């Protein structure tokens, strides 16, 4: 029995189930073997997309409608619960901390223009920075070089503005060279969190695995670093204004 089975059991391994083209990693089934699916090769495309949750949209519409009713002027202002907050625009960024077999460690992310390299170390590259979620953010991991990769932590973070993971319906989707796409939903409630460790790609007992993480922290990348023991040095970074 391998280490994966000892840690999680076979019930922890995700299967295609009723959707042969899609696998969703969950708390109960957080693991998928790329090796077992013949997908430990080629380009692994990773996409982050998001939109505002329907409840937040409906809440804003109700407020706009109420502001147009004259009777609203004569009603007392009600106290709002912490979850009843103003509509905000969320700018999520996709990043990846990497550790190679030769001990090289680093990060690929929009901040600092650290977009990485697909054909040379670190074998992960971001395609750009989408600040509105309309087309999503994408990175590519070169799994033809998986023998040189020890682990890669895919993460998302809110660069600026109000922390609002709880109001953003965010999904990270991994598209292997072959086999079903792999979805990880950022559906845990963490209203004040600014960063989220989404998934880990690493080797276990000779197999290349994807493991769901979905662990939120209230700081930025340095907090994720400490959580996973990466040991990088961090400094404040900025984006170019648009």
Buried (B, 14 or more C-beta within 10 A) or exposed (E): EEEBBEEBEEEBBBEBEEEEEEBBBBEEBBBBBBBEBEBBBBBBBBBBBBBBBEEBEEBEEEEEEEEEEEEEEEEEEEEEEEEEBEBBEBBBBBBBBBBBEEEEBBBBBBBEEBBBEBEEBBBBBBBEBBBEBEEBBBBBBBBBBBEBBBBBBBBBBBBEEBBBBBBBBBBBBBBBBEBBBBBBBBBEEBBEBBBBBBBBBBBBEEBBBBBBBBBBBEBBBBBBBBBBEBEBEBEEBEBEEE
